[in-house]
Amino acid sequence: MCLAVPAKIVEIDEATFSASIDVMGNIRKISVMLTPEAKLGSWVLVHAGQAINVVSDEEARASLEIWEELLRDEQQF
């Protein structure tokens, strides 16, 4: 099973098909080669350093809520 994390594109370099993303407050570099429709400000699902899908604000927020809940539950153990 693959898990993808929602992230917002905060910088994009179209020449290298790369982007900087904000993942829960952490800035990372990823490839956007698989999502040519991704633009600055887009929400994407990220897996293994690749943006694999562009999602709506609503989808991203719903996914983030689930991730935050999972992380909270994990801290209880």
PDB file of N, CA, C and O in Angstrom:
ATOM      1  N   MET A   1       0.843  -1.168   0.000  1.00  0.00           N
ATOM      2  CA  MET A   1       0.000   0.000   0.000  1.00  0.00           C
ATOM      3  C   MET A   1       0.891   1.236   0.000  1.00  0.00           C
ATOM      4  O   MET A   1       1.900   1.288   0.703  1.00  0.00           O
ATOM      5  N   CYS A   2       0.511   2.217  -0.788  1.00  0.00           N
ATOM      6  CA  CYS A   2       1.239   3.480  -0.857  1.00  0.00           C
ATOM      7  C   CYS A   2       0.495   4.542  -0.069  1.00  0.00           C
ATOM      8  O   CYS A   2      -0.733   4.617  -0.111  1.00  0.00           O
ATOM      9  N   LEU A   3       1.240   5.352   0.639  1.00  0.00           N
ATOM     10  CA  LEU A   3       0.660   6.478   1.356  1.00  0.00           C
ATOM     11  C   LEU A   3       1.163   7.758   0.724  1.00  0.00           C
ATOM     12  O   LEU A   3       2.353   7.895   0.441  1.00  0.00           O
ATOM     13  N   ALA A   4       0.262   8.689   0.505  1.00  0.00           N
ATOM     14  CA  ALA A   4       0.628   9.981  -0.068  1.00  0.00           C
ATOM     15  C   ALA A   4       0.237  11.071   0.914  1.00  0.00           C
ATOM     16  O   ALA A   4      -0.805  10.997   1.564  1.00  0.00           O
ATOM     17  N   VAL A   5       1.080  12.074   1.012  1.00  0.00           N
ATOM     18  CA  VAL A   5       0.881  13.180   1.944  1.00  0.00           C
ATOM     19  C   VAL A   5       0.505  14.430   1.150  1.00  0.00           C
ATOM     20  O   VAL A   5       1.127  14.718   0.127  1.00  0.00           O
ATOM     21  N   PRO A   6      -0.507  15.177   1.606  1.00  0.00           N
ATOM     22  CA  PRO A   6      -0.848  16.420   0.913  1.00  0.00           C
ATOM     23  C   PRO A   6       0.175  17.508   1.218  1.00  0.00           C
ATOM     24  O   PRO A   6       0.651  17.628   2.347  1.00  0.00           O
ATOM     25  N   ALA A   7       0.503  18.291   0.212  1.00  0.00           N
ATOM     26  CA  ALA A   7       1.471  19.378   0.376  1.00  0.00           C
ATOM     27  C   ALA A   7       1.110  20.511  -0.574  1.00  0.00           C
ATOM     28  O   ALA A   7       0.536  20.291  -1.640  1.00  0.00           O
ATOM     29  N   LYS A   8       1.459  21.732  -0.162  1.00  0.00           N
ATOM     30  CA  LYS A   8       1.185  22.903  -0.992  1.00  0.00           C
ATOM     31  C   LYS A   8       2.469  23.338  -1.685  1.00  0.00           C
ATOM     32  O   LYS A   8       3.520  23.437  -1.052  1.00  0.00           O
ATOM     33  N   ILE A   9       2.381  23.597  -2.978  1.00  0.00           N
ATOM     34  CA  ILE A   9       3.543  24.061  -3.733  1.00  0.00           C
ATOM     35  C   ILE A   9       3.788  25.530  -3.402  1.00  0.00           C
ATOM     36  O   ILE A   9       2.914  26.377  -3.589  1.00  0.00           O
ATOM     37  N   VAL A  10       5.001  25.821  -2.902  1.00  0.00           N
ATOM     38  CA  VAL A  10       5.350  27.195  -2.525  1.00  0.00           C
ATOM     39  C   VAL A  10       6.365  27.816  -3.479  1.00  0.00           C
ATOM     40  O   VAL A  10       6.586  29.027  -3.459  1.00  0.00           O
ATOM     41  N   GLU A  11       6.974  26.989  -4.306  1.00  0.00           N
ATOM     42  CA  GLU A  11       7.920  27.467  -5.321  1.00  0.00           C
ATOM     43  C   GLU A  11       7.981  26.401  -6.404  1.00  0.00           C
ATOM     44  O   GLU A  11       7.918  25.206  -6.115  1.00  0.00           O
ATOM     45  N   ILE A  12       8.104  26.834  -7.639  1.00  0.00           N
ATOM     46  CA  ILE A  12       8.140  25.860  -8.724  1.00  0.00           C
ATOM     47  C   ILE A  12       9.204  26.257  -9.739  1.00  0.00           C
ATOM     48  O   ILE A  12       9.359  27.436 -10.058  1.00  0.00           O
ATOM     49  N   ASP A  13       9.930  25.274 -10.240  1.00  0.00           N
ATOM     50  CA  ASP A  13      10.944  25.490 -11.269  1.00  0.00           C
ATOM     51  C   ASP A  13      10.551  24.647 -12.475  1.00  0.00           C
ATOM     52  O   ASP A  13      10.850  23.454 -12.539  1.00  0.00           O
ATOM     53  N   GLU A  14       9.882  25.277 -13.423  1.00  0.00           N
ATOM     54  CA  GLU A  14       9.381  24.548 -14.589  1.00  0.00           C
ATOM     55  C   GLU A  14      10.507  23.984 -15.449  1.00  0.00           C
ATOM     56  O   GLU A  14      10.315  22.980 -16.135  1.00  0.00           O
ATOM     57  N   ALA A  15      11.672  24.613 -15.421  1.00  0.00           N
ATOM     58  CA  ALA A  15      12.799  24.142 -16.238  1.00  0.00           C
ATOM     59  C   ALA A  15      13.311  22.778 -15.773  1.00  0.00           C
ATOM     60  O   ALA A  15      13.757  21.970 -16.586  1.00  0.00           O
ATOM     61  N   THR A  16      13.244  22.526 -14.464  1.00  0.00           N
ATOM     62  CA  THR A  16      13.756  21.261 -13.923  1.00  0.00           C
ATOM     63  C   THR A  16      12.646  20.329 -13.438  1.00  0.00           C
ATOM     64  O   THR A  16      12.922  19.266 -12.882  1.00  0.00           O
ATOM     65  N   PHE A  17      11.389  20.730 -13.649  1.00  0.00           N
ATOM     66  CA  PHE A  17      10.243  19.939 -13.192  1.00  0.00           C
ATOM     67  C   PHE A  17      10.328  19.645 -11.696  1.00  0.00           C
ATOM     68  O   PHE A  17       9.996  18.548 -11.246  1.00  0.00           O
ATOM     69  N   SER A  18      10.779  20.647 -10.931  1.00  0.00           N
ATOM     70  CA  SER A  18      10.881  20.472  -9.484  1.00  0.00           C
ATOM     71  C   SER A  18      10.105  21.575  -8.777  1.00  0.00           C
ATOM     72  O   SER A  18       9.777  22.608  -9.362  1.00  0.00           O
ATOM     73  N   ALA A  19       9.824  21.328  -7.507  1.00  0.00           N
ATOM     74  CA  ALA A  19       9.079  22.305  -6.723  1.00  0.00           C
ATOM     75  C   ALA A  19       9.491  22.201  -5.265  1.00  0.00           C
ATOM     76  O   ALA A  19       9.941  21.154  -4.801  1.00  0.00           O
ATOM     77  N   SER A  20       9.329  23.305  -4.556  1.00  0.00           N
ATOM     78  CA  SER A  20       9.425  23.296  -3.099  1.00  0.00           C
ATOM     79  C   SER A  20       8.003  23.214  -2.581  1.00  0.00           C
ATOM     80  O   SER A  20       7.107  23.906  -3.066  1.00  0.00           O
ATOM     81  N   ILE A  21       7.809  22.363  -1.591  1.00  0.00           N
ATOM     82  CA  ILE A  21       6.476  22.174  -1.031  1.00  0.00           C
ATOM     83  C   ILE A  21       6.501  22.393   0.473  1.00  0.00           C
ATOM     84  O   ILE A  21       7.534  22.244   1.125  1.00  0.00           O
ATOM     85  N   ASP A  22       5.352  22.744   1.001  1.00  0.00           N
ATOM     86  CA  ASP A  22       5.157  22.855   2.443  1.00  0.00           C
ATOM     87  C   ASP A  22       4.349  21.637   2.874  1.00  0.00           C
ATOM     88  O   ASP A  22       3.186  21.475   2.503  1.00  0.00           O
ATOM     89  N   VAL A  23       4.994  20.787   3.663  1.00  0.00           N
ATOM     90  CA  VAL A  23       4.344  19.592   4.193  1.00  0.00           C
ATOM     91  C   VAL A  23       4.231  19.757   5.697  1.00  0.00           C
ATOM     92  O   VAL A  23       5.197  19.520   6.423  1.00  0.00           O
ATOM     93  N   MET A  24       3.076  20.156   6.166  1.00  0.00           N
ATOM     94  CA  MET A  24       2.833  20.332   7.598  1.00  0.00           C
ATOM     95  C   MET A  24       3.904  21.205   8.243  1.00  0.00           C
ATOM     96  O   MET A  24       4.380  20.907   9.339  1.00  0.00           O
ATOM     97  N   GLY A  25       4.278  22.282   7.561  1.00  0.00           N
ATOM     98  CA  GLY A  25       5.254  23.221   8.096  1.00  0.00           C
ATOM     99  C   GLY A  25       6.695  22.934   7.730  1.00  0.00           C
ATOM    100  O   GLY A  25       7.579  23.717   8.078  1.00  0.00           O
ATOM    101  N   ASN A  26       6.959  21.847   7.047  1.00  0.00           N
ATOM    102  CA  ASN A  26       8.311  21.492   6.616  1.00  0.00           C
ATOM    103  C   ASN A  26       8.443  21.724   5.117  1.00  0.00           C
ATOM    104  O   ASN A  26       7.579  21.309   4.345  1.00  0.00           O
ATOM    105  N   ILE A  27       9.516  22.383   4.705  1.00  0.00           N
ATOM    106  CA  ILE A  27       9.750  22.656   3.287  1.00  0.00           C
ATOM    107  C   ILE A  27      10.637  21.554   2.713  1.00  0.00           C
ATOM    108  O   ILE A  27      11.684  21.228   3.272  1.00  0.00           O
ATOM    109  N   ARG A  28      10.204  20.992   1.596  1.00  0.00           N
ATOM    110  CA  ARG A  28      10.928  19.913   0.923  1.00  0.00           C
ATOM    111  C   ARG A  28      10.949  20.174  -0.578  1.00  0.00           C
ATOM    112  O   ARG A  28      10.112  20.912  -1.098  1.00  0.00           O
ATOM    113  N   LYS A  29      11.905  19.568  -1.269  1.00  0.00           N
ATOM    114  CA  LYS A  29      11.976  19.619  -2.736  1.00  0.00           C
ATOM    115  C   LYS A  29      11.418  18.310  -3.284  1.00  0.00           C
ATOM    116  O   LYS A  29      11.701  17.233  -2.759  1.00  0.00           O
ATOM    117  N   ILE A  30      10.625  18.417  -4.344  1.00  0.00           N
ATOM    118  CA  ILE A  30      10.059  17.232  -4.979  1.00  0.00           C
ATOM    119  C   ILE A  30      10.102  17.385  -6.495  1.00  0.00           C
ATOM    120  O   ILE A  30      10.401  18.459  -7.016  1.00  0.00           O
ATOM    121  N   SER A  31       9.803  16.314  -7.180  1.00  0.00           N
ATOM    122  CA  SER A  31       9.631  16.339  -8.629  1.00  0.00           C
ATOM    123  C   SER A  31       8.148  16.530  -8.945  1.00  0.00           C
ATOM    124  O   SER A  31       7.282  15.942  -8.296  1.00  0.00           O
ATOM    125  N   VAL A  32       7.871  17.354  -9.944  1.00  0.00           N
ATOM    126  CA  VAL A  32       6.492  17.525 -10.415  1.00  0.00           C
ATOM    127  C   VAL A  32       6.355  17.020 -11.855  1.00  0.00           C
ATOM    128  O   VAL A  32       5.428  17.402 -12.570  1.00  0.00           O
ATOM    129  N   MET A  33       7.279  16.166 -12.268  1.00  0.00           N
ATOM    130  CA  MET A  33       7.272  15.655 -13.639  1.00  0.00           C
ATOM    131  C   MET A  33       5.976  14.904 -13.965  1.00  0.00           C
ATOM    132  O   MET A  33       5.509  14.953 -15.103  1.00  0.00           O
ATOM    133  N   LEU A  34       5.393  14.211 -12.982  1.00  0.00           N
ATOM    134  CA  LEU A  34       4.173  13.438 -13.220  1.00  0.00           C
ATOM    135  C   LEU A  34       2.906  14.287 -13.177  1.00  0.00           C
ATOM    136  O   LEU A  34       1.825  13.809 -13.521  1.00  0.00           O
ATOM    137  N   THR A  35       3.037  15.545 -12.754  1.00  0.00           N
ATOM    138  CA  THR A  35       1.869  16.425 -12.613  1.00  0.00           C
ATOM    139  C   THR A  35       2.136  17.760 -13.297  1.00  0.00           C
ATOM    140  O   THR A  35       2.289  18.775 -12.618  1.00  0.00           O
ATOM    141  N   PRO A  36       2.193  17.778 -14.625  1.00  0.00           N
ATOM    142  CA  PRO A  36       2.508  19.021 -15.334  1.00  0.00           C
ATOM    143  C   PRO A  36       1.477  20.128 -15.107  1.00  0.00           C
ATOM    144  O   PRO A  36       1.765  21.300 -15.350  1.00  0.00           O
ATOM    145  N   GLU A  37       0.283  19.765 -14.646  1.00  0.00           N
ATOM    146  CA  GLU A  37      -0.748  20.767 -14.373  1.00  0.00           C
ATOM    147  C   GLU A  37      -0.551  21.482 -13.034  1.00  0.00           C
ATOM    148  O   GLU A  37      -1.246  22.457 -12.751  1.00  0.00           O
ATOM    149  N   ALA A  38       0.386  21.010 -12.210  1.00  0.00           N
ATOM    150  CA  ALA A  38       0.650  21.625 -10.904  1.00  0.00           C
ATOM    151  C   ALA A  38       1.244  23.018 -11.090  1.00  0.00           C
ATOM    152  O   ALA A  38       2.145  23.223 -11.904  1.00  0.00           O
ATOM    153  N   LYS A  39       0.728  23.959 -10.327  1.00  0.00           N
ATOM    154  CA  LYS A  39       1.171  25.352 -10.390  1.00  0.00           C
ATOM    155  C   LYS A  39       1.480  25.852  -8.981  1.00  0.00           C
ATOM    156  O   LYS A  39       1.160  25.188  -7.996  1.00  0.00           O
ATOM    157  N   LEU A  40       2.099  27.013  -8.895  1.00  0.00           N
ATOM    158  CA  LEU A  40       2.358  27.650  -7.609  1.00  0.00           C
ATOM    159  C   LEU A  40       1.036  27.785  -6.856  1.00  0.00           C
ATOM    160  O   LEU A  40       0.058  28.301  -7.397  1.00  0.00           O
ATOM    161  N   GLY A  41       1.011  27.323  -5.620  1.00  0.00           N
ATOM    162  CA  GLY A  41      -0.199  27.381  -4.810  1.00  0.00           C
ATOM    163  C   GLY A  41      -1.067  26.143  -4.894  1.00  0.00           C
ATOM    164  O   GLY A  41      -2.016  26.003  -4.122  1.00  0.00           O
ATOM    165  N   SER A  42      -0.761  25.234  -5.823  1.00  0.00           N
ATOM    166  CA  SER A  42      -1.538  23.991  -5.952  1.00  0.00           C
ATOM    167  C   SER A  42      -1.275  23.074  -4.766  1.00  0.00           C
ATOM    168  O   SER A  42      -0.190  23.079  -4.185  1.00  0.00           O
ATOM    169  N   TRP A  43      -2.280  22.294  -4.421  1.00  0.00           N
ATOM    170  CA  TRP A  43      -2.115  21.198  -3.474  1.00  0.00           C
ATOM    171  C   TRP A  43      -1.839  19.940  -4.275  1.00  0.00           C
ATOM    172  O   TRP A  43      -2.512  19.667  -5.269  1.00  0.00           O
ATOM    173  N   VAL A  44      -0.845  19.172  -3.839  1.00  0.00           N
ATOM    174  CA  VAL A  44      -0.510  17.914  -4.498  1.00  0.00           C
ATOM    175  C   VAL A  44      -0.393  16.806  -3.465  1.00  0.00           C
ATOM    176  O   VAL A  44      -0.124  17.061  -2.291  1.00  0.00           O
ATOM    177  N   LEU A  45      -0.598  15.583  -3.911  1.00  0.00           N
ATOM    178  CA  LEU A  45      -0.305  14.424  -3.078  1.00  0.00           C
ATOM    179  C   LEU A  45       1.098  13.970  -3.431  1.00  0.00           C
ATOM    180  O   LEU A  45       1.435  13.819  -4.605  1.00  0.00           O
ATOM    181  N   VAL A  46       1.921  13.753  -2.401  1.00  0.00           N
ATOM    182  CA  VAL A  46       3.334  13.432  -2.597  1.00  0.00           C
ATOM    183  C   VAL A  46       3.628  12.034  -2.068  1.00  0.00           C
ATOM    184  O   VAL A  46       3.241  11.674  -0.956  1.00  0.00           O
ATOM    185  N   HIS A  47       4.319  11.262  -2.891  1.00  0.00           N
ATOM    186  CA  HIS A  47       4.778   9.935  -2.497  1.00  0.00           C
ATOM    187  C   HIS A  47       6.181   9.737  -3.049  1.00  0.00           C
ATOM    188  O   HIS A  47       6.413   9.919  -4.244  1.00  0.00           O
ATOM    189  N   ALA A  48       7.112   9.368  -2.187  1.00  0.00           N
ATOM    190  CA  ALA A  48       8.488   9.048  -2.585  1.00  0.00           C
ATOM    191  C   ALA A  48       9.143  10.175  -3.381  1.00  0.00           C
ATOM    192  O   ALA A  48       9.848   9.928  -4.360  1.00  0.00           O
ATOM    193  N   GLY A  49       8.901  11.417  -2.949  1.00  0.00           N
ATOM    194  CA  GLY A  49       9.557  12.554  -3.589  1.00  0.00           C
ATOM    195  C   GLY A  49       8.940  12.995  -4.898  1.00  0.00           C
ATOM    196  O   GLY A  49       9.514  13.816  -5.613  1.00  0.00           O
ATOM    197  N   GLN A  50       7.765  12.451  -5.221  1.00  0.00           N
ATOM    198  CA  GLN A  50       7.073  12.772  -6.467  1.00  0.00           C
ATOM    199  C   GLN A  50       5.672  13.299  -6.167  1.00  0.00           C
ATOM    200  O   GLN A  50       4.957  12.729  -5.344  1.00  0.00           O
ATOM    201  N   ALA A  51       5.283  14.375  -6.827  1.00  0.00           N
ATOM    202  CA  ALA A  51       3.880  14.773  -6.809  1.00  0.00           C
ATOM    203  C   ALA A  51       3.158  13.797  -7.725  1.00  0.00           C
ATOM    204  O   ALA A  51       3.511  13.663  -8.896  1.00  0.00           O
ATOM    205  N   ILE A  52       2.146  13.114  -7.194  1.00  0.00           N
ATOM    206  CA  ILE A  52       1.470  12.090  -7.998  1.00  0.00           C
ATOM    207  C   ILE A  52       0.060  12.496  -8.409  1.00  0.00           C
ATOM    208  O   ILE A  52      -0.549  11.849  -9.260  1.00  0.00           O
ATOM    209  N   ASN A  53      -0.463  13.569  -7.805  1.00  0.00           N
ATOM    210  CA  ASN A  53      -1.807  14.010  -8.149  1.00  0.00           C
ATOM    211  C   ASN A  53      -2.014  15.430  -7.634  1.00  0.00           C
ATOM    212  O   ASN A  53      -1.525  15.782  -6.561  1.00  0.00           O
ATOM    213  N   VAL A  54      -2.731  16.237  -8.393  1.00  0.00           N
ATOM    214  CA  VAL A  54      -3.150  17.562  -7.933  1.00  0.00           C
ATOM    215  C   VAL A  54      -4.538  17.394  -7.334  1.00  0.00           C
ATOM    216  O   VAL A  54      -5.408  16.764  -7.937  1.00  0.00           O
ATOM    217  N   VAL A  55      -4.748  17.965  -6.133  1.00  0.00           N
ATOM    218  CA  VAL A  55      -6.040  17.831  -5.453  1.00  0.00           C
ATOM    219  C   VAL A  55      -6.590  19.206  -5.097  1.00  0.00           C
ATOM    220  O   VAL A  55      -5.862  20.199  -5.081  1.00  0.00           O
ATOM    221  N   SER A  56      -7.875  19.242  -4.814  1.00  0.00           N
ATOM    222  CA  SER A  56      -8.532  20.493  -4.433  1.00  0.00           C
ATOM    223  C   SER A  56      -8.157  20.875  -3.002  1.00  0.00           C
ATOM    224  O   SER A  56      -7.631  20.060  -2.243  1.00  0.00           O
ATOM    225  N   ASP A  57      -8.437  22.128  -2.651  1.00  0.00           N
ATOM    226  CA  ASP A  57      -8.207  22.587  -1.278  1.00  0.00           C
ATOM    227  C   ASP A  57      -8.971  21.711  -0.285  1.00  0.00           C
ATOM    228  O   ASP A  57      -8.443  21.346   0.765  1.00  0.00           O
ATOM    229  N   GLU A  58     -10.209  21.381  -0.625  1.00  0.00           N
ATOM    230  CA  GLU A  58     -11.048  20.583   0.270  1.00  0.00           C
ATOM    231  C   GLU A  58     -10.471  19.186   0.480  1.00  0.00           C
ATOM    232  O   GLU A  58     -10.428  18.692   1.607  1.00  0.00           O
ATOM    233  N   GLU A  59     -10.032  18.556  -0.595  1.00  0.00           N
ATOM    234  CA  GLU A  59      -9.432  17.223  -0.483  1.00  0.00           C
ATOM    235  C   GLU A  59      -8.153  17.270   0.351  1.00  0.00           C
ATOM    236  O   GLU A  59      -7.913  16.388   1.175  1.00  0.00           O
ATOM    237  N   ALA A  60      -7.341  18.290   0.137  1.00  0.00           N
ATOM    238  CA  ALA A  60      -6.090  18.422   0.886  1.00  0.00           C
ATOM    239  C   ALA A  60      -6.371  18.614   2.371  1.00  0.00           C
ATOM    240  O   ALA A  60      -5.734  17.979   3.212  1.00  0.00           O
ATOM    241  N   ARG A  61      -7.317  19.481   2.693  1.00  0.00           N
ATOM    242  CA  ARG A  61      -7.638  19.723   4.107  1.00  0.00           C
ATOM    243  C   ARG A  61      -8.180  18.467   4.784  1.00  0.00           C
ATOM    244  O   ARG A  61      -7.815  18.164   5.920  1.00  0.00           O
ATOM    245  N   ALA A  62      -9.045  17.744   4.094  1.00  0.00           N
ATOM    246  CA  ALA A  62      -9.588  16.503   4.659  1.00  0.00           C
ATOM    247  C   ALA A  62      -8.467  15.493   4.910  1.00  0.00           C
ATOM    248  O   ALA A  62      -8.438  14.845   5.956  1.00  0.00           O
ATOM    249  N   SER A  63      -7.561  15.360   3.970  1.00  0.00           N
ATOM    250  CA  SER A  63      -6.439  14.440   4.129  1.00  0.00           C
ATOM    251  C   SER A  63      -5.520  14.882   5.265  1.00  0.00           C
ATOM    252  O   SER A  63      -5.053  14.052   6.044  1.00  0.00           O
ATOM    253  N   LEU A  64      -5.258  16.186   5.362  1.00  0.00           N
ATOM    254  CA  LEU A  64      -4.413  16.701   6.448  1.00  0.00           C
ATOM    255  C   LEU A  64      -5.025  16.418   7.814  1.00  0.00           C
ATOM    256  O   LEU A  64      -4.310  16.081   8.758  1.00  0.00           O
ATOM    257  N   GLU A  65      -6.339  16.551   7.923  1.00  0.00           N
ATOM    258  CA  GLU A  65      -7.004  16.252   9.196  1.00  0.00           C
ATOM    259  C   GLU A  65      -6.785  14.797   9.591  1.00  0.00           C
ATOM    260  O   GLU A  65      -6.530  14.500  10.758  1.00  0.00           O
ATOM    261  N   ILE A  66      -6.881  13.899   8.633  1.00  0.00           N
ATOM    262  CA  ILE A  66      -6.653  12.477   8.918  1.00  0.00           C
ATOM    263  C   ILE A  66      -5.206  12.245   9.338  1.00  0.00           C
ATOM    264  O   ILE A  66      -4.953  11.537  10.312  1.00  0.00           O
ATOM    265  N   TRP A  67      -4.250  12.835   8.613  1.00  0.00           N
ATOM    266  CA  TRP A  67      -2.832  12.693   8.972  1.00  0.00           C
ATOM    267  C   TRP A  67      -2.570  13.216  10.378  1.00  0.00           C
ATOM    268  O   TRP A  67      -1.873  12.573  11.162  1.00  0.00           O
ATOM    269  N   GLU A  68      -3.131  14.392  10.701  1.00  0.00           N
ATOM    270  CA  GLU A  68      -2.917  14.971  12.032  1.00  0.00           C
ATOM    271  C   GLU A  68      -3.497  14.072  13.118  1.00  0.00           C
ATOM    272  O   GLU A  68      -2.896  13.917  14.181  1.00  0.00           O
ATOM    273  N   GLU A  69      -4.653  13.483  12.859  1.00  0.00           N
ATOM    274  CA  GLU A  69      -5.255  12.554  13.815  1.00  0.00           C
ATOM    275  C   GLU A  69      -4.374  11.319  13.999  1.00  0.00           C
ATOM    276  O   GLU A  69      -4.154  10.876  15.127  1.00  0.00           O
ATOM    277  N   LEU A  70      -3.874  10.766  12.904  1.00  0.00           N
ATOM    278  CA  LEU A  70      -2.984   9.606  12.995  1.00  0.00           C
ATOM    279  C   LEU A  70      -1.720   9.928  13.783  1.00  0.00           C
ATOM    280  O   LEU A  70      -1.274   9.125  14.603  1.00  0.00           O
ATOM    281  N   LEU A  71      -1.145  11.095  13.537  1.00  0.00           N
ATOM    282  CA  LEU A  71       0.075  11.485  14.248  1.00  0.00           C
ATOM    283  C   LEU A  71      -0.193  11.704  15.731  1.00  0.00           C
ATOM    284  O   LEU A  71       0.639  11.355  16.569  1.00  0.00           O
ATOM    285  N   ARG A  72      -1.349  12.281  16.064  1.00  0.00           N
ATOM    286  CA  ARG A  72      -1.717  12.458  17.478  1.00  0.00           C
ATOM    287  C   ARG A  72      -1.863  11.105  18.152  1.00  0.00           C
ATOM    288  O   ARG A  72      -1.352  10.895  19.252  1.00  0.00           O
ATOM    289  N   ASP A  73      -2.564  10.182  17.489  1.00  0.00           N
ATOM    290  CA  ASP A  73      -2.765   8.848  18.060  1.00  0.00           C
ATOM    291  C   ASP A  73      -1.440   8.128  18.260  1.00  0.00           C
ATOM    292  O   ASP A  73      -1.259   7.437  19.263  1.00  0.00           O
ATOM    293  N   GLU A  74      -0.513   8.278  17.320  1.00  0.00           N
ATOM    294  CA  GLU A  74       0.786   7.622  17.426  1.00  0.00           C
ATOM    295  C   GLU A  74       1.573   8.150  18.622  1.00  0.00           C
ATOM    296  O   GLU A  74       2.301   7.392  19.263  1.00  0.00           O
ATOM    297  N   GLN A  75       1.437   9.431  18.927  1.00  0.00           N
ATOM    298  CA  GLN A  75       2.169  10.023  20.048  1.00  0.00           C
ATOM    299  C   GLN A  75       1.663   9.505  21.388  1.00  0.00           C
ATOM    300  O   GLN A  75       2.373   9.599  22.389  1.00  0.00           O
ATOM    301  N   GLN A  76       0.457   8.964  21.426  1.00  0.00           N
ATOM    302  CA  GLN A  76      -0.100   8.438  22.671  1.00  0.00           C
ATOM    303  C   GLN A  76       0.530   7.111  23.062  1.00  0.00           C
ATOM    304  O   GLN A  76       0.437   6.700  24.218  1.00  0.00           O
ATOM    305  N   PHE A  77       1.172   6.432  22.112  1.00  0.00           N
ATOM    306  CA  PHE A  77       1.761   5.118  22.404  1.00  0.00           C
ATOM    307  C   PHE A  77       3.138   5.253  22.921  1.00  0.00           C
ATOM    308  O   PHE A  77       3.786   4.251  23.220  1.00  0.00           O
TER     309      PHE A  77
END
